[in-house]
Amino acid sequence: MTASLPYPKGGPGAGTHGGGRVVAFFDIGTNSIRLLVVCLHRDCTYHVLTRQKEVVRLGEGEFDDHCIRESAIERAVVVCQRFIDLAHSFGVEEYVAVATSATREAMNKNDLLHRLRQEARLDVRIISGEEEARLIYLGVAGNMHLGDERAVFIDIGGGSTEIIVGGQHTYEVLASLPLGAIRLTNQFFARGFDGSVSKKRYESICRSVNDVIARELSRFPVTIPGRAIGSSGTIINLAEIASRTSNGSRSSGPEVLDRKSLSRVISLLCSLPLKERRNVPGINPDRGDIIIAGAAVLDCLMEALSIERIEITGRGLQDGLLADYLTRMEGFPLLGQLTVRDRSVLQFARSCGVNEFHARTVAKIALELFDSAGKAGLHGFGPEERELLLYATFLHDVGSFISYQDHQVHSHYLISNSDLPGFSRKEALIMATIARFHRKKAPGKQELSSTGLDPADQKKARALVALLRMAESLDRSHAALVRHAAFQGTTGKNAILVISAVGDCQLELWGIEHEAGNFRRIFGRRLVTEVRRAELGEIHELDGESLPHLLNHSIPREWHPGESRKDEECKTISPRARDATAAGRLNKGDSR
């Protein structure tokens, strides 16, 4: 539900975000309240202004008599008041707020909603368990690269657990189970319990959880896929504990949690009294009293669904609220033809002010070099390497956002340290390495050995760097004079590169000559170039069906934020069609 603006327009933050629209999203959960403030920009991108979370324990003690405690209501109101003040400082024009399990099950839910409306000036919509699952799906699937794979999505909250089965663009099953970390803690532990947890008690929790799981899974009309994705504070914290207690080092966040590691963590947590449990490496101390119950839910689900490992993501319901919101925006362009990775890269590039014409020109040449080199037997790479080359090429100049001088170094830093939805850390590091060496001295084995890549990926990156350097040289003037550049085969020790160009491309030819030595070291062939004149209207061979959507110049570049939401129009669209659009729109843009 959209709340009316609680302050007059033109607050402290108004007009400071380039004319974009600033929107705040509230997720009032059983354990915590989360705030997401986003600015939607005219260039069809958005970036996150702030993410906040406060533990309020709205569901504490509730699930016995289905009433939210007065003290919990007070905490929720105070936190929402503070979040509203913070949002106002960013110039928020619109508020979208939802409440989940604890609120929807409470007999006194109207008391909470009334106080939030009167004292925090926030209208809140209570959503069903199925709607909660749908929004979680939109938030997670819209930020992960699934391709043609199906996955089971798991989100363990304070009062409920949502399970979704689906693919990149649509879901097959939405389920909400009455299993949550706070609910089960209330059920199996006396208030104030601070001891260790016996094996008998833990098994008792698991029996109760398994009964619910068995009942719910019997209703699932589809087979459960092998790929699993977890998206909640409980799962993230369990993965962090597993990582920290295994290798002892801090990380930017674990990417997977396997069953063996989960079992080890559960044994450790159960063996400790609460005070010591809160000090376990990696644990969020606020979760110390409820994490064992949450772990039991994940433990039982992984066993019941035959899940050996679960991928970890920080995305969730808030991101789904944003995705759902964007589908209802009139004028915000539909980027549904782009993959998660395409959108991620385009968003990042635009946030850094990349020259898209040059980026697309170089990327087209790089792909043509890659494809023709493969046909000529110069490399044996496949679609994965081709995709990484495409994205690294599109982003190779992002470092100019910091400074043109040594911008290749800045590009490496930005790509390797930014949140790029759809890419693993290793993939981001490979792309960063490719961009790092697109200019100045070509990398040797010594330079690549310090990148953090394993030897196989170093070798891969070195070859892709060579192709990017050649493509960059062939658009040295940034005028797209070179229309084609493709290897026509090999003769003896030579590799024949045919270049089609319009106008005087001496600068490009001079650049490609400088890459001949590096090419020979990597591919073992002498580079021989042939130049022919291309017609002005000549179409690039990658155009048409084989052209990656990211390289399509027709992608909208401007949106007018004064236009309103299409709430009425959206009612005529089927929910699943709208959700496919939403999953195709969402990616984070914190890197502006």
Phi, psi and omega in degrees: 000141180265122179275151173292154184298123185282348179231159174301147178298151179091035177291186184306324183265358184294139176076010183256007185237042172066028177081007179281171177264134180253126184233141178247137179241128179248132174241104182264096186262183181287325181260320186216166174246132182241144178236133174233123177245126187232141173252124176267123188261162180293338182273020175071022173242174173214161173217154183278126177274323176196150169235129180228150176215136174227132177283125179238344181051053180301329182268008183296118179075359186285323193286358174279314183238009177061035176230131175285131180296146179301323180295325179290320177299318180299317179298318181296317180296316181298315180296317180295323176300315180295319180294323177297317178298318179296315180299319179299326180294339177269000179080032181299134179257340187213143182237134175236118186227134177229154176236147187245221195311305185301319182286317184293335181266352186279135177292333181257030182302325182293331176297316179296312182298321180295316181293322178296322180289318184280319188262330179254354181057044183230121173274129185239135177257127175277128181251152179286168177297322179293320177294323176299316178297319180298316181293322176298316178302313180300318182291323183275308183297329180286356181233009180233147179271107178256334184063233180266004183281153169259159180210159170255128182256133182233129177227115182259109180262194180283326183245338182213163175238127179259134178235129180231138172244128181183184180242205185294324190241349180206155180256156177251326182223135171237123181222143176234119183257141179284059180229120179210161184297319179284318180304312182288326176297316176300325185284324189249354180230135177293151179301129179089001179298129183226020181267184174284167184248120182289160178299322181297317181291319179298318179295328177295319176299315182296323178297316179296317179296316182296327177298316180293316181299314181299319180294319182286318183294333180295343181266352182290124183273003185231162173284148181274124180290163182282335181278132182232142181228127181251139188217061177212164178301323179298309183293318179300316182292322176297319179294322179294319177298316179301317181292313185290324180279348178270309183247353174075359184254150175287147178225172177278011179120125180294152182260337181217158173224123179259166185296323180298316179294321179298316179299319179296317180295318180298316178300318179295312183295319181293331184283349187250142170291164188305316183301317179284327180298323180294344181259005178297134180306129177093344184283147168276112185307329179295340181262000186305324184274344183244355189288332180293319177296318177296321179296324179297322178297313180295319179303311182291322179294318180296323178289314183295326183262006180055046179264121179270330179211147180234132178281147185251135175223147177271001180278159181187216189299319180301316179295328175292323175300318178296314180299316180296321179297316183296329179292341182260005182273120175284126178096338177284119194294145177282116177253030185297340180283349181270144174284171177304316181293319177303312182295320180300313182291317180297317179300313182295316181299315180292326178298331181262006176069033181294144173286099187293327180298313179294317181300317180291321179298311181294321181295319178298316179295318181299318179292323178294321176296315180300309183297313183289327177294323177295317179295331180276001178079019181278339176208165180241027181286163182236201184300325181297312180293324179299318181294318179296322177297317179303309185289321178297321179294317180298330184259005191297337182257011183299335181296341177296342176300327178273307179192142177293322180298126182055036184293340176296326177291318178294324177299317179301314182297312184295315182293318184285341183249000180267156176275107180248095180306137178098350182242141172283168179297321180296317179297318179297323180291322176297315179298319179298321180293318178300314180293325183301326186250025182285348178214175186063212187290135176292145185283142171258185181298324182295316180296320182288333181293342181262010183274346184091000178273151176284165186306320181296318180287330175297316180296318178298312182298322182298319179291319180291326174301316181300318180292320177296318180299321178293316180296320178297319178297326183279001168227041184298328181276352183060028183246005180054041178289327179274119182266330179216150171207109185217144175283130181263004179130188179233146174228114183062239180262011183255148170245124186266116178252118180259125183247127175253127185218158173246142178074193182273111182247036181299324180297319179292318180294323176296320179295318182291329176298324180291341180267356185298319181295315179296320178301316182293320180297325185271315186259354176070022180227151175276131183278120177243123183253142173234134183246133174230159182275129178262150177284150183301324183268011185296135182268139179294140184298337180278348180295159181096212186294331183276355182283122176303140183302328181301332184267009180277119183290352182275358178301127184303144180245356183216142177224145182255106188292353178287346183283151189264174180285148183263055185300315183294317182295324183293337181294341181270354181265137179298141182306319183290324177295320179293322180293323177297322177294316181296316179297335179272001182248338194274129162200154187276148179226054183285352193269006180298000000 
